[in-house]
């Protein structure tokens, strides 16, 4: 993607944060009939077509859900240039062994960016879906960090075969003559892809890292999980983390 293709779209997050639930709040279970998922356990495979991992059976009791604390929504404009490297931040919500979600990191991510938008109602999202996609992103970044000459080719192979289908919307921004307000200059209009939800935005950002080099650095604040575009004179993702790191340094000096 070049400068003209940097995407922008509007997204929402809960201003009061998110919580974990042991059961899906959108499903009302009958006392007379057993749960469908209990009768038909779901077999999920991280990479069903590539078959790198064997399918694992997920019991209903192990599936948790993410839900907004309230209906107090706060909208924001998602700029790819401003949120550059967000896909790497998303990959860091896993525990160190990559087998499970780190709850604290996930809540930090949702506080900054909101939920993924992977369900139609957006009321609750199953964490096994978060785990599926986080492991997928982490696998690709592990290849990008690798030393093998074939690692980048492997990363591209995985990127082109996502676990599930994603949706983006084609858009064309016309360049209108300011004098006539009617003439459109075809040569200066540009085409770009607008993500349907936050997950699709993460996927597009990951594609940017694959095609233009993942030159990213992690925020030096140990409490922060954000990654951003590397700059020689920048150590923190923002002023808040810079202030927090200074407070930590002064408190240790006392």
Beta strands, then each sheet from edge to edge (+ up, - down):
strand 1: 8-14
strand 2: 18-21
strand 3: 42-44
strand 4: 56-58
strand 5: 65-68
strand 6: 73-79
strand 7: 124-126
strand 8: 168-173
strand 9: 190-195
strand 10: 216-218
strand 11: 227-229
sheet 1: 1+ 6-
sheet 2: 2+ 5- 7+
sheet 3: 3+ 4-
sheet 4: 8+ 9-
sheet 5: 10+ 11-
end
